[in-house]
Amino acid sequence: MLVGTEDAFRAVAARDARFDGCFIHAVRSTGIYCRPSCPARTPKRANSEFYPTAAAAQSAGYRACRRCLPDAVPGSPEWDLRADLAGRAMRLISDGVVDRCGVQGLADQLGYSERHLTRVLTSELGAGPLGLARANRAHAARVLIETTDISFSDVAFAAGFASLRQFNDTMREIFGRTPTELRGHKRGTPSGAGTVHLRLPFRTPCDIAGVLRFLARRALAGLEEFDDGTYTRSLRLPHGTATAALRPADKHVACTLRLSDLRDLGSAVARLRRLLDLDADPVAIDEVLGSDPLLRGSAARSPGVRVPGAVDGLEIVVRAVIGQQISVAAARATTERLVTELGEPLPHPDGGVTRLFPTAEALAEHAAAALPGPRRRAETVRDVAVAVAGGQLALHAGRDEAELREDLERIRGVGPWTSSYVAMRVLGAPDVLLSGDLALRRGAGLLGIPENPTALAAHAKRWSPWRSYAGVLLWENASTGPPASPEPATRQEPFEDWESS
């Protein structure tokens, strides 16, 4: 839990929305669990209990508050910081691994026994893998009930329940209502089979415009589209394909998902949240970054800065390999050629989004011939794809950072810069500084921060554990220029022109 018991009660008494999703407040006298900012009357301290997850509260016999909907909040930022077994397991459970592969499949991906995994999760999070997965299923089902017109049997199937009876019992137990009562008059807009309209919440402030700007600069024709403030892209999901349209709104991101298989709803939402880094703790990040006088103006210009994540680990590795030591525009043009030649056409295109990113099998067979430019780069892309297709390289959010870096750097042509970039975007590692990146160093120099990689790394220690977020601010400075300041910063180190590595 991110806060101690007394701190948690003070947050509840103050109805502090910053802690929504960080912990769960349960009330013994009512049998209900709430988010910390619930507007209901604050109970007596003796009647309050605190849990790290909604699943833990459910396992203890509490049901969700109908007023504050505690499951409809940003996820805990703790999973962004924790690289231990519990944190990595939570990322995979959110992606639906337990529903698809069972607890043994989850344990296999994490490299531990099923018994040890269950013991750790129960101790750390108050519920085992099955309880955590059940909470995710219930949330996915409630979203489908309240935002679509599909039948309850289809909702149960899509959310991962084994039977309609199990679905009905779970919804009554967790939400205190039947599916019919939950739906009520909130009938979804009949916009086509497989279409779901969602609100993806986040903690304020949140620089969603900055994340979308980053993605738009690198958008690949056919795979992604940015038009009139809306970012749209294709998704390859466990059971099928999808397109997602994302648009900033008031205190949330408006999302329209078009799914070929509704069972992929939970996975799609988890991946999009990671893509936009919606579970970050902006107050903690801004406090650290704003304490550096040289970075304070950039942090103030982009309050709630977020680190762009990933929806496909292979895609990020390929982009990183292709993008080494060339401009963003050149990397985009080269990668677009791969998408055009090797990406599968979408069964249901959405505007300019018509293709999927190529599979590992397609890249393993054809990347060397399809990629223009240096042969060594094409061979590296091919070798990465061969390793992924053959099961020697796993690229998912549950990987241990050190092990993933080691696996990547075994491949010829993949160095520390590439493995660090992949760790930052695929794993959401918050404390990665790409000090060898030419654009990042140029952005640092504009603020008077040393550009020499060694000196930059030394200066950046004060940004820990949020160096990834500082890097995003430096990239933004390199693209748009430094923020206006009445007192221009002076350079602390002489300029030294290094190549990115």
N, C-alpha and C positions, 0 to 999 in steps of 0.2 A: 504494500500500500504506500502511496506517495506521501501521506501525511500520518502523523500519530493520532491516536484516538481523541485526545483533547483538541488538537488542531482541527480534526475532522468535525467535531461538534461545533467549534467556533465557525467553521465554514458553513455548516448547515444553519446555524442561528443567523448568520449574515446573509443567507441565501446567495452565496457567492457562486455565480455561474462558471467561474474559471475552473472549478473543481468537478464540473459535470463530466462524467466518464472516468474520472480518476479513482473514484471509489463509490460504493453504494451505501446509502443510509437506510437501515431497516428499523421499523418501529414495532416493538413487541406487543404493544397494546392493541394495534390494529391488524397486525400480520401483513403489513404492506412494506414494500421497499421502494425508495424514491431516489431521484437524483438530488444532489446537495442543494440545488437552487429551487426545489419544489416550493410553491407559494403557500402550501398548507401550513397551519399553525405548528410552530416548533414544539416537539414533544418534550417531556421531561428527560433529563440526561439519563436517568436510570432505565428508561424505556428504549434507548437508542443502542443499536448495534451497527457495526461497520464491516463491510465486506469488500474485497478487492475486485470482485466481478459480480455481474447479475446472476451468473450460474451458481455462484456460491450462496447467494441469498435465496435462490430458488431451491437449492439442495437443502437449505435450512428450513424450508416450508413457507417462505414468504411469497406473496404474489405482487405483480407489478402495479404501481400506482396508476390509476386511470387518468389522473389529472396532469401529471408531469411527464408520463411516458418515458421512464428512465432508460429503456432500451434504445430510444431514438436520439442518442447524443453522440458526439464524437467519441471515438475509442480512447483508451488510456494512452497518454504519451509515454507511459512507462515502457511499452513494447518498442518504441523507437530507441530508448536508451539501453535497455537490457539486451545483452547478447548471450545470456545464459540459456539453459535448456527451456525454462518456462517461457521466456520471451519469444524464442524461436518457434516453440510449439504453438503459441497463441497465433502467430502469423499464419501458420499452416492450417490450423483449425478454422480460422476466419475464411480461408480460401476453400474450405469444404473438403479437406483431405480425409477427415474421419468418415464423412458421409460416403465418400467414393471408395476409400481403401480400408476403412476400419481402423481400430486403434493399433493393430499390428502394422498396418501400412504406414501410419504416422510414425510409429517407433522406428521402423526401418529407414524412413527418410531422414530421421534425426540421428540414427546410429546408436540407439539405446534399446534395452529390452522393454517390452510392454509393461512389465511389473515396475521397473525403475521409473519409467516415464509417468505412470499413474501415481506412484508415490510422491514424486516431485511436484506434479501439478496439484495434487490434493493438498500438499503441505503449503505450497506457495500461493495458490489461487483459490483454495477452498472448494474445489471441485475437480473431478478427474476429466479425462478427455471426452468421455461420453456425455457428462453433464455440461461441459463447455460447448460441445457440438449441439446438444439439445437446445441450449439457449440461442445459438445462432439460427437453428431451424425455426424456432418460434418467432424470432424477429423477422426472418425472411417471409414467413407465412403471413404475419401481420401486415407487412408492406404490401404483399400481393392482395390480401383481402381488402385493404383500404384504398388501393390505387388502381385495381383492375376489376373487370366484370367476369373474370373466368370462374368456373365452377369450383366449389370447395374441394371436390375430389382432385381436380387438376392442381389446385393450390397445394394440397397435401403432397401430391406426387412431386411437384416442382420444388417444394421446400425440403424434401428428403425424408418425409415420414414413411414408415413401413406400411401403414394402413390408415384408412379414414378414421377409424376408432381411436388410434393413437394420436392422430392429429387433433380430433375433437377434445380428447381428454387433456392433452397438453395445453391447448389454448385456454380451456376453462381453469386449469390449475395455475397457469402463469399469469394470465390477464384477468381472471375472474369473470370472464364473459365467454359466451359461445361464439363461434365464427359468425353466425348470423347477427348477433348483437354488435360485434366488432365492426362489421360492414355497415350496418345501419343505413344511413342515407349517404354515406361517403362512396357512392358508386363511382368507379373509375370511368374516365372518358373512353368510349368504345373506339379506340384508335387503331385497331388491328391486332390480330393474334400475336402474342409475344412482345407487345410493346408495353413498357412500364415507365411511368413518370415518377421520378424520385426527387427528394430533397436530401442532399448530402450535407449534413451540418458540420460546422467547424468552430473552433474557439477564436474569438475575435481578440485583436485584429488579425486579419488574414490577407496577405497580398496575393489573392488568386489571380489578379490581372498580371502580376509578374510571372507566375508559373505558366499561365497561358501564353504570355509573350515569349517565354523561353521555348515552349513547345512549338509555337507558330513559326519562329525563326528556323526551326529544324524540321518542319513538317514535310513529309515525303508525299509527293503527288500520287494519288490513288489509294494510299494507306491512311492519310490524314488530310484534314481540310480546316482552315481557319477563315471564317466568314462572318463579318458583322458582329464580332465579339464572341462567337460560338465556335468552340473547338470540337471537331468530330473525328473519330477514328474507328478503325475496325479492330476487333478482338478475336483471338483464337482461344476458345474456352474448352474445358474438359469434355463437354457433351456436344458442342457445336460452335457456331460463330455468332457474332453480334456486332452491332455498331453502337457507339455511345456518343451522344451530343451533350457537351458540357458548357454551361453558361453561368457567369457570376450572378448572384441574386443577393437579397438582403439576409445576411447571416447564414447563408447556405449556398450550395452550388446546385442549380437546377440541372437535372440529368434526365435525358430520354434514352432509354435502352431498348433496342430492338433485337430480341433474342430468338435464335432459331430453336432453342430448347430452354424452357423456363427453369429447368433444374440448375442452370448456370447463373441464376440471379445472384446468389450469395457470393460466388467467386468473382463475378463481374464487379459487384459493389466493392469488395475487398481490394481488388486490383486498382480500381479507379481512385479509391481513397488513398492508396499508396502512391499512385501516380501524382496526385495533387498534394500529398503530404498533409492530409486534413486532420490528422490526429496529433499534430505537433503542439507544443506548449509555447505560445508566442511570448507570454510574459517573461518566462525564464530565459528564452533566447534573446529577446530584446534587451533585457537587463544586463546580460553579459556583454553583448556586442556594443551596446550603447555606452559601456563604461570605458571604452577606448576612445580618447578624443579624436583620433584620426579616422575612426570608423563611425563615429556617432552620427554625423550628417547623413551617411548612406543608410544607416539603420532607421533614422527618423523619416527619411524619404520613402522607405519601403517597410512600414511597420507590419509585423507579422510575416516576415519573409519565410518562404517555404522552399524546400529542396525538391525539384522534380524527381519523381520516382520512376517506376517501370510497370508495365503490364505484361512484359515478355522478356525474360532474362536473356535469351539468345539474341533478340533484337538489339538490346543494349550493348552486348559484347561486340556484335558485328559493327554497330555504329561507332563504338570506341576504337576498334581496330582500324576502320576506314578513316576515322577522323584524326588519326595521329599525324601531327605536324603539317596539316593542311587547314585551310579556312573552313568555316561553317558552310559557306555556299558550295565549295568544292566537294565537301563530304556529302552534303545533301544531294547534289547532282549524281555523284557516284552511287550512293545507296539507292536512289530512285531507279537507277538502271536495274539493280538487283530485283527490286519490287516489281518492276514492269515485266522483266523477263522470267522471273522464277516464282513470283507470288501467285497464289491461287485466286481466281476471280470469286468475289463474294456472291453467294446465291441470290441475295437481295441487296443490291447496292443502295447507298444512301447519298444522293447528290454526287459529289465528286469522289466519295469514298467507295472504291470499287474492288479493292484487292486486299488480301491478307499478306502479312510478312511471310517470306519463304520459310518452309520447314527446314529442320536440320538435315533431313534426308535430301531435299532438293539442293541445298547449299553444298552438301558433301559431294554430290555428283556433278554439279554444274558451276559452282562459284568460280573456280579457277578460270573457266572459259568466259564467264559472263562479266567478270570484273575487269574494267580497264585499268591502266596504270601499272605500278610496280608488281612484278610477278610474286615477290616475297609476300606482299600484302594479301594478294589473292590466295596464296597458299596458306597463310595464317587463318583467313576466314574459313577456308576448306577444312583445315585441321581442327579448328574449334567445332565446326559442325559435325565432323566425324566423331569427335569425342562425345558430343552431346547425343548424337544418334546411337552411338554404341554403349551409352550408359556410363562412360568413364568420367563425364563432367555433368554434375547436376547444377542447374541454375534456377534456384527458387529462394524465396524469402526466408526459409528456415535454415539456410546454411550457416555454419560457423564462419565468421569473417576470415580468420587466419587460414582455415582450411580451404576456403574458396580462393583466396589469393594464391595459396600454394598450388592448387590444382590449375589455375589459369596460367601461372608463370612457368609451369612445366612445358607449356606449348610454345614452340619457337615463334618469336615475333610478338609475344605478349609480355610486356614489362610491368614495372611497378606503377607507372601512370595509368595504364589500362586497367590493371586489377584494382587500383584504388577507385577509379571512376565507376567501375562495375559495383564495387562494394557500396559506394555512396548511393547509387541509383537503384540497384536491385535489392540490396539488404536494408536500405534506408539508414546506413551508418551515419550518425550525426557529426562525427568528429574527424572527418577526412579533409585534409588540406592538399590540394593538387598544386604544390609549390613549383612544380616544373611546367605548369601550363602557361603558355606564352600570353594568352588573353587575360588570364587571372592576374599574372604579374603586371601586365600593362595597367589593369584596373587598380592594382595596389599602388603603382607609381603615381597615378593621377591624384592619389590621396596623400602622397608623401610617405607611404609605407615602403620599406625596402623592397626592391625587385629581385635582388640576388636571392636565389632559392634558399640558401642556408640562412641568410639574415631574415628573410620573410618567415621561414619556419620558426625561427627563434622569437620573432615579434608575435607570431600567431598563437603562441602558448597561452597568452592571456585570453584568447577566445574559446579555449576548451571548456566544456565538451561540445561546442557548437561550431567547430571550424568549417564544417560543410556549409552551414548557413552563411558564414562570413564569405566563403568562396563565391556563393551565388551573388552576394552584394558586389563583390569585386568584378565578377563577370558583367554585371549590369553597368557598373561604372565604365568598363571598357567599351560597352556598346553605346551608351547614351551620354557619357561624360560624368564627371563628379557633380555632386549636389552643390548648389550655390552656398558659399560660406563667407561671412564677413571677415573671417580671419584665415586666409589661405594657409594651408599646412606647408611646412618645409620638409624637404626630403631628408631622411635620416641617414641614408647610405648612398654612395655613388651608383649610378646606373651601370648595370653589367648585362650585356645582351646574351641570354642563354636560349638554347633551343628547348622546346617542350620535349619531354621524353615519354 
